[in-house]
């Protein structure tokens, strides 16, 4: 159950990150990014409790179209 919850948190974070990336409305985009961040914090907390490696940070696209981790 605990590992399933970790997986769900990461899945939700990825979903909100994709929604933020596609959202033209800056206010709504910021809301999606905050929600993704909250799910990533929950995933990190769960991973620590389970003694697992922390989830990786999301990839972000640069202004030039490339990708980099932050």
Beta strands, then each sheet from edge to edge (+ up, - down):
strand 1: 59-61
strand 2: 67-69
sheet 1: 1+ 2-
end
